Amino acid sequence: MRDAKTPDARPTAVAETGFPGLDESLETGGPAEALDRLVADLDAAGNYRLLLDALLLKARFELGLPLIQVGRYADLPEADRLRFEERYIDALRRVGSRFLESGDVPTAWAYFQAIGEPGPVTRALEDCETPEEPDKVGVLIDVAFHQGANPVRGFEWILRHYGPCSAITSLEQMGPSDPAVRAACVGRLVRHLHEQLVENIRADVVRRGQPQSPAGASLAELIAGRDWLFTDDAYHTDVSHLTTVVRWSVLETDPEILGLAVDLTEYGRRLSDRLQYDSAPPFDRTFEDHHIYLKALIGRDVDEAVAHFRGKVADPGAMDEEGPESTLPAQVLVNLLMRLDRRDEAVEVATKHLLNVPDAMLACPPVAELCQRAGRLDRLAELAVQLNHPVHYLAARLQSGPRTPD
Protein backbone atom coordinates (compact mmCIF):
# COMPACT_ATOMS: atom_id res chain seq x y z
CA MET A 1 0.00 0.00 0.00
CA ARG A 2 1.37 3.38 -1.02
CA ASP A 3 2.43 5.80 1.73
CA ALA A 4 0.00 8.70 2.01
CA LYS A 5 2.88 11.19 1.66
CA THR A 6 4.17 9.65 -1.56
CA PRO A 7 2.95 11.75 -4.52
CA ASP A 8 0.79 10.05 -7.11
CA ALA A 9 2.94 9.26 -10.15
CA ARG A 10 0.17 9.75 -12.71
CA PRO A 11 -0.07 13.59 -12.67
CA THR A 12 3.71 13.78 -13.10
CA ALA A 13 3.54 11.49 -16.09
CA VAL A 14 0.71 13.49 -17.62
CA ALA A 15 2.59 16.71 -17.02
CA GLU A 16 5.68 15.36 -18.76
CA THR A 17 3.73 14.58 -21.91
CA GLY A 18 0.91 17.12 -21.60
CA PHE A 19 1.08 20.75 -20.43
CA PRO A 20 4.09 21.14 -18.13
CA GLY A 21 4.01 24.92 -18.39
CA LEU A 22 0.48 25.06 -17.03
CA ASP A 23 1.32 22.63 -14.23
CA GLU A 24 4.36 24.68 -13.30
CA SER A 25 2.33 27.91 -13.23
CA LEU A 26 -0.37 26.21 -11.19
CA GLU A 27 2.13 24.89 -8.65
CA THR A 28 4.19 28.08 -8.31
CA GLY A 29 1.61 30.81 -8.78
CA GLY A 30 -1.75 29.21 -8.24
CA PRO A 31 -4.88 29.14 -10.42
CA ALA A 32 -4.79 32.81 -11.42
CA GLU A 33 -1.26 32.54 -12.79
CA ALA A 34 -2.09 29.30 -14.60
CA LEU A 35 -5.09 30.90 -16.26
CA ASP A 36 -3.02 33.91 -17.34
CA ARG A 37 -0.39 31.52 -18.73
CA LEU A 38 -3.04 29.57 -20.66
CA VAL A 39 -4.46 32.74 -22.20
CA ALA A 40 -1.00 34.08 -23.12
CA ASP A 41 0.14 30.78 -24.66
CA LEU A 42 -2.97 30.40 -26.83
CA ASP A 43 -2.79 34.04 -27.89
CA ALA A 44 0.86 33.74 -28.87
CA ALA A 45 0.20 30.50 -30.76
CA GLY A 46 -2.61 32.08 -32.78
CA ASN A 47 -5.10 29.50 -31.52
CA TYR A 48 -7.85 32.08 -31.27
CA ARG A 49 -10.84 29.73 -31.21
CA LEU A 50 -9.45 28.01 -28.12
CA LEU A 51 -8.43 31.41 -26.76
CA LEU A 52 -12.12 32.25 -26.45
CA ASP A 53 -12.68 29.18 -24.29
CA ALA A 54 -9.69 30.12 -22.14
CA LEU A 55 -10.96 33.66 -21.63
CA LEU A 56 -14.36 32.31 -20.61
CA LEU A 57 -12.76 29.82 -18.24
CA LYS A 58 -10.82 32.70 -16.66
CA ALA A 59 -14.05 34.70 -16.37
CA ARG A 60 -15.90 31.82 -14.70
CA PHE A 61 -13.05 31.35 -12.21
CA GLU A 62 -12.81 35.04 -11.32
CA LEU A 63 -16.59 35.34 -10.97
CA GLY A 64 -16.84 32.25 -8.76
CA LEU A 65 -18.95 30.31 -11.23
CA PRO A 66 -18.66 26.60 -12.03
CA LEU A 67 -15.63 26.15 -14.28
CA ILE A 68 -17.39 23.64 -16.50
CA GLN A 69 -20.64 24.99 -17.90
CA VAL A 70 -23.65 22.91 -16.97
CA GLY A 71 -27.01 23.96 -18.38
CA ARG A 72 -27.73 27.36 -19.87
CA TYR A 73 -26.23 30.70 -18.89
CA ALA A 74 -29.77 32.06 -18.85
CA ASP A 75 -30.45 29.85 -15.82
CA LEU A 76 -27.81 31.60 -13.70
CA PRO A 77 -28.92 34.12 -11.08
CA GLU A 78 -29.42 37.47 -12.78
CA ALA A 79 -26.44 39.20 -11.12
CA ASP A 80 -24.08 36.36 -12.11
CA ARG A 81 -25.51 36.22 -15.60
CA LEU A 82 -25.05 39.94 -16.19
CA ARG A 83 -21.46 39.88 -14.94
CA PHE A 84 -20.62 36.86 -17.08
CA GLU A 85 -22.28 38.36 -20.18
CA GLU A 86 -20.05 41.42 -19.85
CA ARG A 87 -16.95 39.23 -19.76
CA TYR A 88 -18.31 37.10 -22.62
CA ILE A 89 -18.69 40.19 -24.82
CA ASP A 90 -15.16 41.32 -23.93
CA ALA A 91 -13.83 37.89 -24.86
CA LEU A 92 -15.63 37.85 -28.21
CA ARG A 93 -14.35 41.35 -28.95
CA ARG A 94 -10.75 40.35 -28.13
CA VAL A 95 -10.86 37.17 -30.21
CA GLY A 96 -12.57 38.95 -33.10
CA SER A 97 -9.82 41.57 -33.03
CA ARG A 98 -7.16 38.86 -33.16
CA PHE A 99 -8.76 37.34 -36.27
CA LEU A 100 -8.87 40.79 -37.88
CA GLU A 101 -5.19 41.35 -37.10
CA SER A 102 -4.38 37.99 -38.69
CA GLY A 103 -6.30 38.97 -41.85
CA ASP A 104 -9.15 36.50 -41.35
CA VAL A 105 -11.98 38.98 -41.88
CA PRO A 106 -14.81 36.47 -42.45
CA THR A 107 -14.12 34.66 -39.15
CA ALA A 108 -13.76 37.96 -37.30
CA TRP A 109 -17.17 38.99 -38.65
CA ALA A 110 -18.83 36.06 -36.86
CA TYR A 111 -17.49 37.30 -33.51
CA PHE A 112 -18.27 40.99 -33.99
CA GLN A 113 -21.67 40.22 -35.48
CA ALA A 114 -22.51 38.17 -32.37
CA ILE A 115 -22.00 41.23 -30.13
CA GLY A 116 -23.61 43.71 -32.53
CA GLU A 117 -20.39 45.65 -33.25
CA PRO A 118 -19.87 45.64 -37.05
CA GLY A 119 -17.62 48.72 -37.05
CA PRO A 120 -14.20 47.04 -36.82
CA VAL A 121 -15.01 44.66 -39.69
CA THR A 122 -16.56 47.45 -41.75
CA ARG A 123 -13.34 49.44 -41.44
CA ALA A 124 -11.14 46.41 -42.10
CA LEU A 125 -13.02 45.60 -45.30
CA GLU A 126 -12.56 49.19 -46.47
CA ASP A 127 -8.78 48.76 -46.38
CA CYS A 128 -8.72 45.05 -47.29
CA GLU A 129 -6.64 44.16 -50.33
CA THR A 130 -8.44 42.12 -52.96
CA PRO A 131 -7.32 38.47 -52.86
CA GLU A 132 -6.11 36.88 -56.06
CA GLU A 133 -8.05 33.65 -55.48
CA PRO A 134 -11.65 33.87 -56.76
CA ASP A 135 -12.94 31.75 -53.86
CA LYS A 136 -11.54 34.17 -51.31
CA VAL A 137 -13.06 37.11 -53.17
CA GLY A 138 -16.41 35.33 -53.07
CA VAL A 139 -16.18 34.88 -49.30
CA LEU A 140 -15.39 38.57 -48.82
CA ILE A 141 -18.31 39.55 -51.06
CA ASP A 142 -20.62 37.36 -49.00
CA VAL A 143 -19.54 39.00 -45.73
CA ALA A 144 -19.38 42.53 -47.08
CA PHE A 145 -22.41 42.70 -49.37
CA HIS A 146 -24.80 39.86 -48.60
CA GLN A 147 -24.28 39.87 -44.83
CA GLY A 148 -24.05 43.66 -44.67
CA ALA A 149 -20.62 44.18 -43.11
CA ASN A 150 -19.68 46.78 -45.76
CA PRO A 151 -22.19 46.66 -48.66
CA VAL A 152 -20.53 49.36 -50.76
CA ARG A 153 -17.13 47.66 -50.63
CA GLY A 154 -18.74 44.32 -51.40
CA PHE A 155 -20.58 45.86 -54.33
CA GLU A 156 -17.30 47.24 -55.68
CA TRP A 157 -15.87 43.70 -55.66
CA ILE A 158 -18.94 42.34 -57.46
CA LEU A 159 -18.68 45.07 -60.08
CA ARG A 160 -14.94 44.62 -60.57
CA HIS A 161 -14.80 40.84 -60.65
CA TYR A 162 -18.15 39.84 -62.14
CA GLY A 163 -19.14 42.89 -64.19
CA PRO A 164 -22.15 45.21 -64.33
CA CYS A 165 -24.67 42.47 -65.13
CA SER A 166 -23.99 40.63 -61.86
CA ALA A 167 -23.76 43.93 -59.97
CA ILE A 168 -27.15 45.07 -61.24
CA THR A 169 -28.72 41.70 -60.45
CA SER A 170 -27.24 41.74 -56.94
CA LEU A 171 -28.55 45.23 -56.28
CA GLU A 172 -31.99 44.30 -57.60
CA GLN A 173 -32.33 41.08 -55.65
CA MET A 174 -30.35 41.54 -52.47
CA GLY A 175 -29.35 45.17 -52.32
CA PRO A 176 -29.07 47.12 -49.06
CA SER A 177 -32.25 48.76 -47.76
CA ASP A 178 -30.41 51.84 -46.45
CA PRO A 179 -31.08 54.55 -49.10
CA ALA A 180 -27.67 56.16 -48.60
CA VAL A 181 -25.83 52.84 -49.03
CA ARG A 182 -27.95 51.94 -52.05
CA ALA A 183 -27.22 55.34 -53.61
CA ALA A 184 -23.49 54.80 -53.02
CA CYS A 185 -23.70 51.47 -54.89
CA VAL A 186 -25.56 53.17 -57.73
CA GLY A 187 -22.83 55.80 -57.82
CA ARG A 188 -20.23 53.06 -58.38
CA LEU A 189 -22.34 51.72 -61.25
CA VAL A 190 -22.69 55.15 -62.84
CA ARG A 191 -18.95 55.78 -62.66
CA HIS A 192 -18.10 52.30 -63.98
CA LEU A 193 -20.49 52.52 -66.93
CA HIS A 194 -19.35 56.05 -67.76
CA GLU A 195 -15.69 55.00 -67.81
CA GLN A 196 -16.56 52.00 -69.96
CA LEU A 197 -18.49 54.11 -72.45
CA VAL A 198 -15.72 56.71 -72.74
CA GLU A 199 -13.16 53.97 -73.36
CA ASN A 200 -15.32 52.19 -75.94
CA ILE A 201 -16.19 55.38 -77.82
CA ARG A 202 -12.56 56.47 -77.99
CA ALA A 203 -11.64 53.02 -79.32
CA ASP A 204 -14.38 53.29 -81.96
CA VAL A 205 -13.13 56.71 -83.03
CA VAL A 206 -9.58 55.33 -83.43
CA ARG A 207 -10.87 52.31 -85.34
CA ARG A 208 -12.62 54.62 -87.80
CA GLY A 209 -9.47 56.71 -88.25
CA GLN A 210 -11.08 59.87 -86.89
CA PRO A 211 -9.32 62.54 -84.79
CA GLN A 212 -9.44 62.01 -81.06
CA SER A 213 -11.08 64.41 -78.60
CA PRO A 214 -8.89 66.04 -75.95
CA ALA A 215 -8.13 64.06 -72.81
CA GLY A 216 -10.77 64.58 -70.15
CA ALA A 217 -13.54 65.38 -72.65
CA SER A 218 -17.00 64.59 -71.35
CA LEU A 219 -19.13 61.90 -72.91
CA ALA A 220 -21.33 64.60 -74.41
CA GLU A 221 -18.25 66.20 -76.00
CA LEU A 222 -17.04 62.84 -77.33
CA ILE A 223 -20.27 62.24 -79.25
CA ALA A 224 -20.96 65.83 -80.31
CA GLY A 225 -21.06 66.10 -84.12
CA ARG A 226 -20.40 62.41 -84.53
CA ASP A 227 -23.73 61.00 -85.62
CA TRP A 228 -21.85 58.25 -87.43
CA LEU A 229 -21.18 56.68 -84.03
CA PHE A 230 -24.87 55.70 -83.91
CA THR A 231 -25.58 54.68 -87.52
CA ASP A 232 -26.91 51.20 -88.26
CA ASP A 233 -28.18 50.87 -84.66
CA ALA A 234 -24.63 51.02 -83.29
CA TYR A 235 -24.05 51.12 -79.55
CA HIS A 236 -21.03 51.00 -77.26
CA THR A 237 -22.36 49.34 -74.11
CA ASP A 238 -25.16 46.99 -73.13
CA VAL A 239 -28.24 49.18 -73.58
CA SER A 240 -30.25 47.34 -70.91
CA HIS A 241 -27.48 48.07 -68.39
CA LEU A 242 -27.40 51.70 -69.49
CA THR A 243 -31.17 52.00 -69.11
CA THR A 244 -31.19 50.50 -65.61
CA VAL A 245 -28.31 52.62 -64.37
CA VAL A 246 -29.89 55.81 -65.71
CA ARG A 247 -33.16 54.97 -63.97
CA TRP A 248 -31.38 54.35 -60.68
CA SER A 249 -29.17 57.42 -60.93
CA VAL A 250 -31.97 59.66 -59.59
CA LEU A 251 -31.17 58.18 -56.16
CA GLU A 252 -27.79 59.91 -56.18
CA THR A 253 -27.08 63.19 -54.40
CA ASP A 254 -23.39 63.61 -55.25
CA PRO A 255 -23.17 66.38 -57.89
CA GLU A 256 -20.20 64.70 -59.58
CA ILE A 257 -22.06 61.41 -60.00
CA LEU A 258 -25.19 63.26 -61.15
CA GLY A 259 -23.08 65.01 -63.77
CA LEU A 260 -21.83 61.65 -65.04
CA ALA A 261 -25.42 60.41 -65.14
CA VAL A 262 -26.43 63.41 -67.26
CA ASP A 263 -23.61 62.39 -69.59
CA LEU A 264 -25.06 58.89 -69.82
CA THR A 265 -28.45 60.31 -70.80
CA GLU A 266 -26.77 62.46 -73.46
CA TYR A 267 -25.44 59.26 -74.96
CA GLY A 268 -28.66 57.29 -74.51
CA ARG A 269 -30.89 59.85 -76.20
CA ARG A 270 -28.69 59.63 -79.33
CA LEU A 271 -29.24 55.90 -79.73
CA SER A 272 -31.48 54.51 -82.43
CA ASP A 273 -35.17 54.48 -81.51
CA ARG A 274 -35.07 50.70 -81.78
CA LEU A 275 -32.60 50.62 -78.88
CA GLN A 276 -34.55 52.90 -76.56
CA TYR A 277 -36.92 51.10 -74.22
CA ASP A 278 -40.22 52.60 -73.17
CA SER A 279 -40.82 53.02 -69.47
CA ALA A 280 -43.59 54.00 -67.08
CA PRO A 281 -44.66 57.64 -66.89
CA PRO A 282 -43.36 60.16 -66.17
CA PHE A 283 -40.10 58.66 -67.52
CA ASP A 284 -41.80 57.12 -70.56
CA ARG A 285 -38.98 58.44 -72.76
CA THR A 286 -36.30 56.97 -70.55
CA PHE A 287 -33.22 58.87 -71.63
CA GLU A 288 -34.90 62.14 -72.60
CA ASP A 289 -36.97 62.46 -69.42
CA HIS A 290 -34.13 61.45 -67.15
CA HIS A 291 -31.90 63.91 -68.97
CA ILE A 292 -34.27 66.73 -68.00
CA TYR A 293 -34.70 65.49 -64.42
CA LEU A 294 -31.00 64.92 -63.73
CA LYS A 295 -29.96 68.25 -65.20
CA ALA A 296 -32.31 69.99 -62.77
CA LEU A 297 -30.67 68.17 -59.85
CA ILE A 298 -27.34 69.80 -60.73
CA GLY A 299 -28.95 73.22 -61.21
CA ARG A 300 -29.38 73.27 -64.99
CA ASP A 301 -32.67 74.31 -66.61
CA VAL A 302 -34.53 73.91 -63.31
CA ASP A 303 -37.71 75.81 -64.20
CA GLU A 304 -37.99 73.96 -67.50
CA ALA A 305 -37.70 70.63 -65.67
CA VAL A 306 -40.40 71.53 -63.16
CA ALA A 307 -42.71 72.62 -65.97
CA HIS A 308 -41.92 69.46 -67.93
CA PHE A 309 -42.85 67.12 -65.10
CA ARG A 310 -45.76 69.24 -63.96
CA GLY A 311 -47.16 68.79 -67.45
CA LYS A 312 -47.10 65.02 -67.00
CA VAL A 313 -49.32 65.09 -63.91
CA ALA A 314 -52.86 64.02 -64.75
CA ASP A 315 -56.08 65.64 -63.57
CA PRO A 316 -56.88 64.50 -60.00
CA GLY A 317 -60.26 63.10 -61.07
CA ALA A 318 -58.66 60.98 -63.77
CA MET A 319 -56.12 59.63 -61.28
CA ASP A 320 -58.89 58.62 -58.86
CA GLU A 321 -60.47 56.57 -61.62
CA GLU A 322 -57.25 54.91 -62.80
CA GLY A 323 -55.83 53.96 -59.40
CA PRO A 324 -52.70 54.81 -57.36
CA GLU A 325 -50.30 53.88 -60.19
CA SER A 326 -51.50 56.87 -62.13
CA THR A 327 -50.20 59.15 -59.36
CA LEU A 328 -46.55 58.24 -60.07
CA PRO A 329 -45.96 61.42 -62.12
CA ALA A 330 -47.20 63.50 -59.17
CA GLN A 331 -44.96 61.58 -56.80
CA VAL A 332 -41.95 62.11 -59.05
CA LEU A 333 -42.76 65.82 -59.23
CA VAL A 334 -42.97 66.01 -55.43
CA ASN A 335 -39.57 64.34 -55.12
CA LEU A 336 -38.08 66.71 -57.68
CA LEU A 337 -39.48 69.77 -55.90
CA MET A 338 -38.12 68.55 -52.57
CA ARG A 339 -34.68 67.93 -54.09
CA LEU A 340 -34.81 71.49 -55.45
CA ASP A 341 -35.83 72.81 -52.02
CA ARG A 342 -39.16 74.07 -53.38
CA ARG A 343 -41.04 72.66 -50.42
CA ASP A 344 -44.16 74.79 -50.50
CA GLU A 345 -44.76 73.71 -54.09
CA ALA A 346 -44.24 70.09 -53.10
CA VAL A 347 -46.88 70.43 -50.36
CA GLU A 348 -49.40 71.86 -52.81
CA VAL A 349 -48.79 69.16 -55.43
CA ALA A 350 -49.20 66.44 -52.81
CA THR A 351 -52.29 68.12 -51.38
CA LYS A 352 -53.90 68.27 -54.79
CA HIS A 353 -52.94 64.86 -56.13
CA LEU A 354 -51.88 62.45 -53.37
CA LEU A 355 -54.20 62.84 -50.40
CA ASN A 356 -56.07 59.62 -51.16
CA VAL A 357 -52.98 57.49 -51.74
CA PRO A 358 -52.00 55.33 -48.71
CA ASP A 359 -48.60 56.25 -47.28
CA ALA A 360 -47.32 52.70 -47.87
CA MET A 361 -47.90 53.10 -51.62
CA LEU A 362 -46.02 56.37 -51.95
CA ALA A 363 -42.55 56.71 -53.45
CA CYS A 364 -42.35 60.24 -52.07
CA PRO A 365 -42.79 61.60 -48.53
CA PRO A 366 -46.43 61.60 -47.31
CA VAL A 367 -48.28 64.88 -46.96
CA ALA A 368 -47.79 65.11 -43.18
CA GLU A 369 -44.02 64.78 -43.54
CA LEU A 370 -43.97 67.30 -46.37
CA CYS A 371 -45.83 69.82 -44.23
CA GLN A 372 -43.42 69.20 -41.37
CA ARG A 373 -40.34 69.64 -43.58
CA ALA A 374 -41.80 72.74 -45.24
CA GLY A 375 -42.77 74.33 -41.92
CA ARG A 376 -46.42 74.32 -43.04
CA LEU A 377 -48.09 72.92 -39.94
CA ASP A 378 -50.99 75.31 -40.53
CA ARG A 379 -51.61 73.53 -43.82
CA LEU A 380 -51.39 70.15 -42.10
CA ALA A 381 -54.03 71.20 -39.59
CA GLU A 382 -56.35 72.27 -42.43
CA LEU A 383 -55.84 68.99 -44.25
CA ALA A 384 -56.37 66.98 -41.08
CA VAL A 385 -59.80 68.56 -40.65
CA GLN A 386 -60.58 67.85 -44.30
CA LEU A 387 -59.50 64.19 -43.95
CA ASN A 388 -61.03 63.69 -40.50
CA HIS A 389 -57.58 62.84 -39.11
CA PRO A 390 -57.53 63.99 -35.46
CA VAL A 391 -54.01 62.63 -34.84
CA HIS A 392 -52.41 64.82 -37.50
CA TYR A 393 -54.57 67.72 -36.39
CA LEU A 394 -53.45 67.57 -32.78
CA ALA A 395 -49.81 66.96 -33.78
CA ALA A 396 -49.89 70.08 -35.95
CA ARG A 397 -51.53 72.17 -33.22
CA LEU A 398 -49.15 70.98 -30.53
CA GLN A 399 -46.03 71.50 -32.62
CA SER A 400 -46.99 74.88 -34.00
CA GLY A 401 -48.20 76.29 -30.69
CA PRO A 402 -46.23 77.19 -27.55
CA ARG A 403 -45.27 74.25 -25.41
CA THR A 404 -45.57 74.17 -21.65
CA PRO A 405 -42.38 73.33 -19.77
CA ASP A 406 -41.91 69.72 -18.67
MOLIN-V284299 format. One line per field, one symbol per residue. psi: psi as a letter, one per 30 degrees, with the letter a starting at -180 (. if undefined). A space follows every 10 residues. Layout:
BEGIN
psi->???
END
This chain:
BEGIN
psi->kkkffkkkfe eeeeeffcie eeeeeeeefa eeeeeeeeee eeeefgifef eeeeeeeeee effglkfkkk akffflkeee eeeeeeeeee eeeeeeeeee efgieeeeee eeefghifee eeeeeegkkk lekeeeeeee eeeeeefgei eeeeeeeeee ffleeeeeee eeeglkfjee eeeeeeeeee eeeeeeeeee eeeeeeefgl klllkgklee eefkgifffg lhhllgljee eeeeeeefff flfjeeeeee eeeeeeeeff lkefgkkllk kghejeeeee eeeeeefggk heeeeeeefe ffklkeeeee efleffgeee eeeeeeeefg hieeeeeeee eefgegkkef gkglkleeee eeffghfeee eeeeeeghif eeeeeeeeef lkkkk.
END
